[in-house]
Amino acid sequence: MGNFYVNFSIKGAEPRRVADVLARAGRVAIVTPVQVGYVVAYDEEADTQAVPEIVEVGGVLSRDLGLPVFAVLNHDDDILAYWLFERGELTDAYNAGLSPGALTTPCQDGDAATLCAALRPDADVSAVEAILRGPVLLAVDRHLQLAKALRLPSWSVGLGYDYAAAGEIDVDLKEGEALIRVGGPM
């Protein structure tokens, strides 16, 4: 059995602000501390892999925070999809294996230049393009390669709400840092 997860990497965010936006939206979520300039949020409903929930959460976070949000879905290590939101709008999407009928947004092939410009302007666009188009055995491997090329947090690969809530998140917290739980049982 492969990985099943959804998460949201928010560039330049402050964890408490991310948690506040999710709380106002009535979400149940877990928010990480800042790592390499990003906060990662794991939303309970989005983690069911419901595309409308992913698009809703990504759009709300991006709009309310005014920051880029990179939402990623991995389904059984067979499918990797992402959605990039800027200023609350969907600006790029990628689908490696997700049925177009499952999408409520246009099925896009992903644009490495758009992705790099939003998340890491100094990233090698041709390397990101090769990752998006190249062969991989598992979707989590493609996600890991993307995370390395874009210098995303380690917490953004292989983790979703269910894993984090079960304590599977290996967080090396610094003094004064903690995971923030939003909504639901504490």
N, C-alpha and C positions, 0 to 999 in steps of 0.2 A: 504494500500500500504506500502511495506517495504522499506528498504534502498537500494540504488544503489550507489556504490562508488568504486573507486580504489585509492590507495595511495602508496607511497614509503617511508619507514623509512630507513634512512641512518645512520648507526652507526659511531660515531666519526667524523662526517662531520662538516664543517663550512658553514653556510648558503650562503655566497657570492660565495664560490667555487661551491656549488651545482647549484646555479643560473647561474653561468658562463658556466658550463658544459651543462646545459639545453639550454641556449641561443646559444651556439656554435652548438648544435644539431638541432637548428631551432624550438624548442618546445615552446608552450605557457603553462605557469605553474605558480604556486604560491608556494613559499618556506617559511617555518616557521623558527623562531629562534630555537636555540638549547633548547631542553627540555629533561631532564634525559639522556643526552649523545647522543641524536638523533636529526636529522633534518628530517622533513616530507615534501615531495614534492607531489603536486597535479598537474598532467599533464592533459591538456584539452582533447587530443585525447585518451589517455589511459582511461580516465573516461567514455568513450563511451562503455567500457568493451570489446574492441577489443583486444583479447589475443596477436596478433602479436605486437601491440603497447606497451602493458605491458612488454612483453619480450624485446622489443627493448630498451625501456627507462630504465628498470632495468639493462640490460646488459651494456648500455652506462654509466650509473651512476657508477656502480661498477667498470668497467674497467678504466674509466677516473679518478675516485677518489681513486681507490685502496682500497675500503672499502666495507664491507658487505651491501647489499641492500635487504630489505624485502618488496616485493610487495604483496599487498592484494587486492582481488576483493570480493565484497559482491554484490550478485544479488538478489534483492527483499527479502532479509533476508531468502531466501531458499537455497542459494548456497554460500559457502565460499571456496575460492581458494587462495593459496599463491605460490609465487615463491621466492626462496632465491638465490641471486647471490653473488659470491665471486670471486674477481679478473676478473670480466667480464664474468664468466662462471656460468651457472645454476647448482647449487649443490644440490638443494632439491626443491620439489614441492608438493603441497597438493591440493586435489580436493574433496570437500564434496558436490557432487551434480552436478557439471558442466559436461555436456556431453563430453565424450572423443573426439567426432568429432569436438568440438569447440576448441580443443587444438592444437597448432602447436608444442608443446613440449610433451615429453612422459608424460602420465598421471601417477602420482606417488601418493602414499598414505601418503607422509610426513614422515619424520624421526625426531622424537623428539630429539635424541642425536645430529644429525647434526645441527638442528635449535638452540638448546641451545649452542652448541660449538661456533657457529658463532655469536650469538646475546647476550647471557648472560651465560657464562660458569658456573657460580655459581647457575643457576636455577635448580630446581628440575625436572630432566628428566622424572621421572615417573609421576609427576603431569602434565607436558606438554603432555605426551603420553595419559593420561586419558582425557585431554581436546580435543585432536584431535579425539579420538575414542568414547568419551561418547556422550550420547543423549543430545540434546539441542533443544529448541523450535525454536529459531531464530538464523540465522547465525551471526548477530551482537553480540549476547550473547556469542557465541563461540569465536568470535574475541576479545571481551572484556576480557574474561577469559584468552586468550592467551597473550594479552597485559599486564594484571596484572602479570601473571606468569613470563613473560620475562621482566617486568618493561619497557615497551615501552611507548612512549608519549601518553597522553590522546588525542592529536590531530591526532593520527593514527587510532582511532576507530570512525566510523560513518561519516567520512568526505571524500569527493573527491573534484575534481576541481569545479564542478557545485555548490556544497554547499558552498565552501570557497569563490568563486567568488560572490555569492549572499549575502555574509556577515554573513553566518550562523556559521562561525568559532568563537568560544568563546575563544579568545586569551587574556590571562592575560599578556600583554607585560610589560617588565621591561623598565626602562628609557634607551633610545637609541636603543631599539629593534623595529623591524617592520617586517611585512610580505613583502617578495620580490616578485614582479610581473615580470614575464619573458615573453617577446614577447607580441603580441596582443595589444589591447587598454589598456592604463594605467589609 
